Amino acid sequence: MAGKTRFIKSVTNAAKADVPAMPWARGARREAFIAKRAGLKLERNAA
């Protein structure tokens, strides 16, 4: 049950946050971090 209560607490904390993390938000940020670490320059197109 300890894992279940931790999960419920994390869900309620995320719901209380102003801007919940969207599933697609991690991809671009992570891609930029990896490119920066590798020393590459990303070319992004505006939507």
N, C-alpha and C positions, 0 to 999 in steps of 0.2 A: 504493500500500500504506500510505502514511502515514495516510490517513483510516481505513483498516480497523483499524490498530493503535490509533488513538485511540478508535475506537468500542469495541473490545474492552476497553481500559482503563477506559472509562467504565462499561461493563456490569459488569465485575468489581468496581469500586469501589461501584457501586450495590448489588450483591449482598452485599458485605461490610458495608454499613451496617445499623444496628440495625433501623430501620423504613424499608423501601423506600417511595418515593412511589407512592401509588395513583392510578390515572387520574382518579378522581372527586374527589380532594383538591384539585386545582388550581382547579376550577370555583368552589367556594364562596369560597375565599380570594381569587381574582381578582375575583369579583363584589363582595365586600365592599370590596376596594381601590378598584374603579371607583366604587362608590357613595360611599365616603368622599371620593374626589377630587371627585366631582360635588356633594357636600354633601347627599346623599340619606340617608334613614334606612331601613334594611332591616328588614322584619318577617319573622322566620324562625320557622317552626313546629317544635316539638320532635318528634323521630321517635317 
